[in-house]
């Protein structure tokens, strides 16, 4: 049985049985002295962080583009 077979069987199990398998694997690893690194919990983005990321993604690749408009092109100013 290979990893792919094991994963297919694991995915076919109900959630509670999958949790039981994970607990057993952690138990065996601990008994064998193998440290298991658990993934970090996702952190929430602040509005400012998300806005900065969104703007960077929107403007990605435009850093070297020539500016093709002037103040005369503005329809409104504050």
Phi and psi restraints in degrees (range 20) as a CNS / XPLOR table:
assign (resid 1 and name C) (resid 2 and name N)
       (resid 2 and name CA) (resid 2 and name C) 1.0 -98.1 20.0 2
assign (resid 2 and name N) (resid 2 and name CA)
       (resid 2 and name C) (resid 3 and name N) 1.0 178.7 20.0 2
assign (resid 2 and name C) (resid 3 and name N)
       (resid 3 and name CA) (resid 3 and name C) 1.0 -59.8 20.0 2
assign (resid 3 and name N) (resid 3 and name CA)
       (resid 3 and name C) (resid 4 and name N) 1.0 -41.4 20.0 2
assign (resid 3 and name C) (resid 4 and name N)
       (resid 4 and name CA) (resid 4 and name C) 1.0 -63.1 20.0 2
assign (resid 4 and name N) (resid 4 and name CA)
       (resid 4 and name C) (resid 5 and name N) 1.0 -39.0 20.0 2
assign (resid 4 and name C) (resid 5 and name N)
       (resid 5 and name CA) (resid 5 and name C) 1.0 -63.9 20.0 2
assign (resid 5 and name N) (resid 5 and name CA)
       (resid 5 and name C) (resid 6 and name N) 1.0 -43.6 20.0 2
assign (resid 5 and name C) (resid 6 and name N)
       (resid 6 and name CA) (resid 6 and name C) 1.0 -62.6 20.0 2
assign (resid 6 and name N) (resid 6 and name CA)
       (resid 6 and name C) (resid 7 and name N) 1.0 -43.7 20.0 2
assign (resid 6 and name C) (resid 7 and name N)
       (resid 7 and name CA) (resid 7 and name C) 1.0 -64.4 20.0 2
assign (resid 7 and name N) (resid 7 and name CA)
       (resid 7 and name C) (resid 8 and name N) 1.0 -41.3 20.0 2
assign (resid 7 and name C) (resid 8 and name N)
       (resid 8 and name CA) (resid 8 and name C) 1.0 -62.3 20.0 2
assign (resid 8 and name N) (resid 8 and name CA)
       (resid 8 and name C) (resid 9 and name N) 1.0 -42.8 20.0 2
assign (resid 8 and name C) (resid 9 and name N)
       (resid 9 and name CA) (resid 9 and name C) 1.0 -66.0 20.0 2
assign (resid 9 and name N) (resid 9 and name CA)
       (resid 9 and name C) (resid 10 and name N) 1.0 -43.4 20.0 2
assign (resid 9 and name C) (resid 10 and name N)
       (resid 10 and name CA) (resid 10 and name C) 1.0 -61.3 20.0 2
assign (resid 10 and name N) (resid 10 and name CA)
       (resid 10 and name C) (resid 11 and name N) 1.0 -42.1 20.0 2
assign (resid 10 and name C) (resid 11 and name N)
       (resid 11 and name CA) (resid 11 and name C) 1.0 -68.4 20.0 2
assign (resid 11 and name N) (resid 11 and name CA)
       (resid 11 and name C) (resid 12 and name N) 1.0 -24.1 20.0 2
assign (resid 11 and name C) (resid 12 and name N)
       (resid 12 and name CA) (resid 12 and name C) 1.0 -81.1 20.0 2
assign (resid 12 and name N) (resid 12 and name CA)
       (resid 12 and name C) (resid 13 and name N) 1.0 -12.2 20.0 2
assign (resid 12 and name C) (resid 13 and name N)
       (resid 13 and name CA) (resid 13 and name C) 1.0 -79.1 20.0 2
assign (resid 13 and name N) (resid 13 and name CA)
       (resid 13 and name C) (resid 14 and name N) 1.0 153.1 20.0 2
assign (resid 13 and name C) (resid 14 and name N)
       (resid 14 and name CA) (resid 14 and name C) 1.0 -65.0 20.0 2
assign (resid 14 and name N) (resid 14 and name CA)
       (resid 14 and name C) (resid 15 and name N) 1.0 159.1 20.0 2
assign (resid 14 and name C) (resid 15 and name N)
       (resid 15 and name CA) (resid 15 and name C) 1.0 -54.4 20.0 2
assign (resid 15 and name N) (resid 15 and name CA)
       (resid 15 and name C) (resid 16 and name N) 1.0 -41.9 20.0 2
assign (resid 15 and name C) (resid 16 and name N)
       (resid 16 and name CA) (resid 16 and name C) 1.0 -65.5 20.0 2
assign (resid 16 and name N) (resid 16 and name CA)
       (resid 16 and name C) (resid 17 and name N) 1.0 -35.6 20.0 2
assign (resid 16 and name C) (resid 17 and name N)
       (resid 17 and name CA) (resid 17 and name C) 1.0 -73.3 20.0 2
assign (resid 17 and name N) (resid 17 and name CA)
       (resid 17 and name C) (resid 18 and name N) 1.0 -34.3 20.0 2
assign (resid 17 and name C) (resid 18 and name N)
       (resid 18 and name CA) (resid 18 and name C) 1.0 -62.0 20.0 2
assign (resid 18 and name N) (resid 18 and name CA)
       (resid 18 and name C) (resid 19 and name N) 1.0 -42.3 20.0 2
assign (resid 18 and name C) (resid 19 and name N)
       (resid 19 and name CA) (resid 19 and name C) 1.0 -62.2 20.0 2
assign (resid 19 and name N) (resid 19 and name CA)
       (resid 19 and name C) (resid 20 and name N) 1.0 -38.2 20.0 2
assign (resid 19 and name C) (resid 20 and name N)
       (resid 20 and name CA) (resid 20 and name C) 1.0 -63.9 20.0 2
assign (resid 20 and name N) (resid 20 and name CA)
       (resid 20 and name C) (resid 21 and name N) 1.0 -41.4 20.0 2
assign (resid 20 and name C) (resid 21 and name N)
       (resid 21 and name CA) (resid 21 and name C) 1.0 -63.0 20.0 2
assign (resid 21 and name N) (resid 21 and name CA)
       (resid 21 and name C) (resid 22 and name N) 1.0 -44.8 20.0 2
assign (resid 21 and name C) (resid 22 and name N)
       (resid 22 and name CA) (resid 22 and name C) 1.0 -62.0 20.0 2
assign (resid 22 and name N) (resid 22 and name CA)
       (resid 22 and name C) (resid 23 and name N) 1.0 -41.9 20.0 2
assign (resid 22 and name C) (resid 23 and name N)
       (resid 23 and name CA) (resid 23 and name C) 1.0 -60.6 20.0 2
assign (resid 23 and name N) (resid 23 and name CA)
       (resid 23 and name C) (resid 24 and name N) 1.0 -42.4 20.0 2
assign (resid 23 and name C) (resid 24 and name N)
       (resid 24 and name CA) (resid 24 and name C) 1.0 -64.8 20.0 2
assign (resid 24 and name N) (resid 24 and name CA)
       (resid 24 and name C) (resid 25 and name N) 1.0 -41.9 20.0 2
assign (resid 24 and name C) (resid 25 and name N)
       (resid 25 and name CA) (resid 25 and name C) 1.0 -63.0 20.0 2
assign (resid 25 and name N) (resid 25 and name CA)
       (resid 25 and name C) (resid 26 and name N) 1.0 -42.6 20.0 2
assign (resid 25 and name C) (resid 26 and name N)
       (resid 26 and name CA) (resid 26 and name C) 1.0 -62.1 20.0 2
assign (resid 26 and name N) (resid 26 and name CA)
       (resid 26 and name C) (resid 27 and name N) 1.0 -39.6 20.0 2
assign (resid 26 and name C) (resid 27 and name N)
       (resid 27 and name CA) (resid 27 and name C) 1.0 -62.2 20.0 2
assign (resid 27 and name N) (resid 27 and name CA)
       (resid 27 and name C) (resid 28 and name N) 1.0 -47.6 20.0 2
assign (resid 27 and name C) (resid 28 and name N)
       (resid 28 and name CA) (resid 28 and name C) 1.0 -63.6 20.0 2
assign (resid 28 and name N) (resid 28 and name CA)
       (resid 28 and name C) (resid 29 and name N) 1.0 -41.2 20.0 2
assign (resid 28 and name C) (resid 29 and name N)
       (resid 29 and name CA) (resid 29 and name C) 1.0 -63.5 20.0 2
assign (resid 29 and name N) (resid 29 and name CA)
       (resid 29 and name C) (resid 30 and name N) 1.0 -44.9 20.0 2
assign (resid 29 and name C) (resid 30 and name N)
       (resid 30 and name CA) (resid 30 and name C) 1.0 -63.2 20.0 2
assign (resid 30 and name N) (resid 30 and name CA)
       (resid 30 and name C) (resid 31 and name N) 1.0 -41.2 20.0 2
assign (resid 30 and name C) (resid 31 and name N)
       (resid 31 and name CA) (resid 31 and name C) 1.0 -63.9 20.0 2
assign (resid 31 and name N) (resid 31 and name CA)
       (resid 31 and name C) (resid 32 and name N) 1.0 -31.4 20.0 2
assign (resid 31 and name C) (resid 32 and name N)
       (resid 32 and name CA) (resid 32 and name C) 1.0 -89.0 20.0 2
assign (resid 32 and name N) (resid 32 and name CA)
       (resid 32 and name C) (resid 33 and name N) 1.0 -4.7 20.0 2
assign (resid 32 and name C) (resid 33 and name N)
       (resid 33 and name CA) (resid 33 and name C) 1.0 81.8 20.0 2
assign (resid 33 and name N) (resid 33 and name CA)
       (resid 33 and name C) (resid 34 and name N) 1.0 17.9 20.0 2
assign (resid 33 and name C) (resid 34 and name N)
       (resid 34 and name CA) (resid 34 and name C) 1.0 -93.8 20.0 2
assign (resid 34 and name N) (resid 34 and name CA)
       (resid 34 and name C) (resid 35 and name N) 1.0 125.5 20.0 2
assign (resid 34 and name C) (resid 35 and name N)
       (resid 35 and name CA) (resid 35 and name C) 1.0 -83.7 20.0 2
assign (resid 35 and name N) (resid 35 and name CA)
       (resid 35 and name C) (resid 36 and name N) 1.0 131.2 20.0 2
assign (resid 35 and name C) (resid 36 and name N)
       (resid 36 and name CA) (resid 36 and name C) 1.0 -106.0 20.0 2
assign (resid 36 and name N) (resid 36 and name CA)
       (resid 36 and name C) (resid 37 and name N) 1.0 122.8 20.0 2
assign (resid 36 and name C) (resid 37 and name N)
       (resid 37 and name CA) (resid 37 and name C) 1.0 -87.1 20.0 2
assign (resid 37 and name N) (resid 37 and name CA)
       (resid 37 and name C) (resid 38 and name N) 1.0 121.0 20.0 2
assign (resid 37 and name C) (resid 38 and name N)
       (resid 38 and name CA) (resid 38 and name C) 1.0 -87.2 20.0 2
assign (resid 38 and name N) (resid 38 and name CA)
       (resid 38 and name C) (resid 39 and name N) 1.0 141.9 20.0 2
assign (resid 38 and name C) (resid 39 and name N)
       (resid 39 and name CA) (resid 39 and name C) 1.0 -64.2 20.0 2
assign (resid 39 and name N) (resid 39 and name CA)
       (resid 39 and name C) (resid 40 and name N) 1.0 148.0 20.0 2
assign (resid 39 and name C) (resid 40 and name N)
       (resid 40 and name CA) (resid 40 and name C) 1.0 -69.3 20.0 2
assign (resid 40 and name N) (resid 40 and name CA)
       (resid 40 and name C) (resid 41 and name N) 1.0 145.7 20.0 2
assign (resid 40 and name C) (resid 41 and name N)
       (resid 41 and name CA) (resid 41 and name C) 1.0 -68.9 20.0 2
assign (resid 41 and name N) (resid 41 and name CA)
       (resid 41 and name C) (resid 42 and name N) 1.0 139.5 20.0 2
assign (resid 41 and name C) (resid 42 and name N)
       (resid 42 and name CA) (resid 42 and name C) 1.0 -62.7 20.0 2
assign (resid 42 and name N) (resid 42 and name CA)
       (resid 42 and name C) (resid 43 and name N) 1.0 142.8 20.0 2
assign (resid 42 and name C) (resid 43 and name N)
       (resid 43 and name CA) (resid 43 and name C) 1.0 -103.3 20.0 2
assign (resid 43 and name N) (resid 43 and name CA)
       (resid 43 and name C) (resid 44 and name N) 1.0 145.0 20.0 2
assign (resid 43 and name C) (resid 44 and name N)
       (resid 44 and name CA) (resid 44 and name C) 1.0 -74.0 20.0 2
assign (resid 44 and name N) (resid 44 and name CA)
       (resid 44 and name C) (resid 45 and name N) 1.0 142.9 20.0 2
assign (resid 44 and name C) (resid 45 and name N)
       (resid 45 and name CA) (resid 45 and name C) 1.0 -86.0 20.0 2
assign (resid 45 and name N) (resid 45 and name CA)
       (resid 45 and name C) (resid 46 and name N) 1.0 141.8 20.0 2
assign (resid 45 and name C) (resid 46 and name N)
       (resid 46 and name CA) (resid 46 and name C) 1.0 -77.3 20.0 2
assign (resid 46 and name N) (resid 46 and name CA)
       (resid 46 and name C) (resid 47 and name N) 1.0 162.0 20.0 2
assign (resid 46 and name C) (resid 47 and name N)
       (resid 47 and name CA) (resid 47 and name C) 1.0 -60.0 20.0 2
assign (resid 47 and name N) (resid 47 and name CA)
       (resid 47 and name C) (resid 48 and name N) 1.0 -39.3 20.0 2
assign (resid 47 and name C) (resid 48 and name N)
       (resid 48 and name CA) (resid 48 and name C) 1.0 -65.7 20.0 2
assign (resid 48 and name N) (resid 48 and name CA)
       (resid 48 and name C) (resid 49 and name N) 1.0 -43.5 20.0 2
assign (resid 48 and name C) (resid 49 and name N)
       (resid 49 and name CA) (resid 49 and name C) 1.0 -63.0 20.0 2
assign (resid 49 and name N) (resid 49 and name CA)
       (resid 49 and name C) (resid 50 and name N) 1.0 -43.3 20.0 2
assign (resid 49 and name C) (resid 50 and name N)
       (resid 50 and name CA) (resid 50 and name C) 1.0 -65.9 20.0 2
assign (resid 50 and name N) (resid 50 and name CA)
       (resid 50 and name C) (resid 51 and name N) 1.0 -41.4 20.0 2
assign (resid 50 and name C) (resid 51 and name N)
       (resid 51 and name CA) (resid 51 and name C) 1.0 -62.5 20.0 2
assign (resid 51 and name N) (resid 51 and name CA)
       (resid 51 and name C) (resid 52 and name N) 1.0 -42.4 20.0 2
assign (resid 51 and name C) (resid 52 and name N)
       (resid 52 and name CA) (resid 52 and name C) 1.0 -63.1 20.0 2
assign (resid 52 and name N) (resid 52 and name CA)
       (resid 52 and name C) (resid 53 and name N) 1.0 -44.5 20.0 2
assign (resid 52 and name C) (resid 53 and name N)
       (resid 53 and name CA) (resid 53 and name C) 1.0 -61.9 20.0 2
assign (resid 53 and name N) (resid 53 and name CA)
       (resid 53 and name C) (resid 54 and name N) 1.0 -44.1 20.0 2
assign (resid 53 and name C) (resid 54 and name N)
       (resid 54 and name CA) (resid 54 and name C) 1.0 -62.1 20.0 2
assign (resid 54 and name N) (resid 54 and name CA)
       (resid 54 and name C) (resid 55 and name N) 1.0 -41.9 20.0 2
assign (resid 54 and name C) (resid 55 and name N)
       (resid 55 and name CA) (resid 55 and name C) 1.0 -67.4 20.0 2
assign (resid 55 and name N) (resid 55 and name CA)
       (resid 55 and name C) (resid 56 and name N) 1.0 -41.7 20.0 2
assign (resid 55 and name C) (resid 56 and name N)
       (resid 56 and name CA) (resid 56 and name C) 1.0 -61.0 20.0 2
assign (resid 56 and name N) (resid 56 and name CA)
       (resid 56 and name C) (resid 57 and name N) 1.0 -41.2 20.0 2
assign (resid 56 and name C) (resid 57 and name N)
       (resid 57 and name CA) (resid 57 and name C) 1.0 -68.6 20.0 2
assign (resid 57 and name N) (resid 57 and name CA)
       (resid 57 and name C) (resid 58 and name N) 1.0 -39.4 20.0 2
assign (resid 57 and name C) (resid 58 and name N)
       (resid 58 and name CA) (resid 58 and name C) 1.0 -65.8 20.0 2
assign (resid 58 and name N) (resid 58 and name CA)
       (resid 58 and name C) (resid 59 and name N) 1.0 -35.7 20.0 2
assign (resid 58 and name C) (resid 59 and name N)
       (resid 59 and name CA) (resid 59 and name C) 1.0 -96.7 20.0 2
assign (resid 59 and name N) (resid 59 and name CA)
       (resid 59 and name C) (resid 60 and name N) 1.0 3.0 20.0 2
assign (resid 59 and name C) (resid 60 and name N)
       (resid 60 and name CA) (resid 60 and name C) 1.0 -56.3 20.0 2
assign (resid 60 and name N) (resid 60 and name CA)
       (resid 60 and name C) (resid 61 and name N) 1.0 130.1 20.0 2
assign (resid 60 and name C) (resid 61 and name N)
       (resid 61 and name CA) (resid 61 and name C) 1.0 88.0 20.0 2
assign (resid 61 and name N) (resid 61 and name CA)
       (resid 61 and name C) (resid 62 and name N) 1.0 -2.9 20.0 2
assign (resid 61 and name C) (resid 62 and name N)
       (resid 62 and name CA) (resid 62 and name C) 1.0 -100.1 20.0 2
assign (resid 62 and name N) (resid 62 and name CA)
       (resid 62 and name C) (resid 63 and name N) 1.0 3.8 20.0 2
assign (resid 62 and name C) (resid 63 and name N)
       (resid 63 and name CA) (resid 63 and name C) 1.0 -59.8 20.0 2
assign (resid 63 and name N) (resid 63 and name CA)
       (resid 63 and name C) (resid 64 and name N) 1.0 -36.4 20.0 2
assign (resid 63 and name C) (resid 64 and name N)
       (resid 64 and name CA) (resid 64 and name C) 1.0 -101.9 20.0 2
assign (resid 64 and name N) (resid 64 and name CA)
       (resid 64 and name C) (resid 65 and name N) 1.0 7.9 20.0 2
assign (resid 64 and name C) (resid 65 and name N)
       (resid 65 and name CA) (resid 65 and name C) 1.0 -75.5 20.0 2
assign (resid 65 and name N) (resid 65 and name CA)
       (resid 65 and name C) (resid 66 and name N) 1.0 142.2 20.0 2
assign (resid 65 and name C) (resid 66 and name N)
       (resid 66 and name CA) (resid 66 and name C) 1.0 -74.7 20.0 2
assign (resid 66 and name N) (resid 66 and name CA)
       (resid 66 and name C) (resid 67 and name N) 1.0 144.0 20.0 2
assign (resid 66 and name C) (resid 67 and name N)
       (resid 67 and name CA) (resid 67 and name C) 1.0 -77.8 20.0 2
assign (resid 67 and name N) (resid 67 and name CA)
       (resid 67 and name C) (resid 68 and name N) 1.0 126.9 20.0 2
assign (resid 67 and name C) (resid 68 and name N)
       (resid 68 and name CA) (resid 68 and name C) 1.0 -114.9 20.0 2
assign (resid 68 and name N) (resid 68 and name CA)
       (resid 68 and name C) (resid 69 and name N) 1.0 23.2 20.0 2
assign (resid 68 and name C) (resid 69 and name N)
       (resid 69 and name CA) (resid 69 and name C) 1.0 -138.4 20.0 2
assign (resid 69 and name N) (resid 69 and name CA)
       (resid 69 and name C) (resid 70 and name N) 1.0 161.5 20.0 2
assign (resid 69 and name C) (resid 70 and name N)
       (resid 70 and name CA) (resid 70 and name C) 1.0 -128.2 20.0 2
assign (resid 70 and name N) (resid 70 and name CA)
       (resid 70 and name C) (resid 71 and name N) 1.0 179.7 20.0 2
assign (resid 70 and name C) (resid 71 and name N)
       (resid 71 and name CA) (resid 71 and name C) 1.0 -61.9 20.0 2
assign (resid 71 and name N) (resid 71 and name CA)
       (resid 71 and name C) (resid 72 and name N) 1.0 -29.1 20.0 2
assign (resid 71 and name C) (resid 72 and name N)
       (resid 72 and name CA) (resid 72 and name C) 1.0 -65.4 20.0 2
assign (resid 72 and name N) (resid 72 and name CA)
       (resid 72 and name C) (resid 73 and name N) 1.0 -21.5 20.0 2
assign (resid 72 and name C) (resid 73 and name N)
       (resid 73 and name CA) (resid 73 and name C) 1.0 -78.2 20.0 2
assign (resid 73 and name N) (resid 73 and name CA)
       (resid 73 and name C) (resid 74 and name N) 1.0 -14.5 20.0 2
assign (resid 73 and name C) (resid 74 and name N)
       (resid 74 and name CA) (resid 74 and name C) 1.0 -68.4 20.0 2
assign (resid 74 and name N) (resid 74 and name CA)
       (resid 74 and name C) (resid 75 and name N) 1.0 135.6 20.0 2
assign (resid 74 and name C) (resid 75 and name N)
       (resid 75 and name CA) (resid 75 and name C) 1.0 -94.4 20.0 2
assign (resid 75 and name N) (resid 75 and name CA)
       (resid 75 and name C) (resid 76 and name N) 1.0 -21.4 20.0 2
assign (resid 75 and name C) (resid 76 and name N)
       (resid 76 and name CA) (resid 76 and name C) 1.0 -146.0 20.0 2
assign (resid 76 and name N) (resid 76 and name CA)
       (resid 76 and name C) (resid 77 and name N) 1.0 147.6 20.0 2
assign (resid 76 and name C) (resid 77 and name N)
       (resid 77 and name CA) (resid 77 and name C) 1.0 -139.0 20.0 2
assign (resid 77 and name N) (resid 77 and name CA)
       (resid 77 and name C) (resid 78 and name N) 1.0 154.2 20.0 2
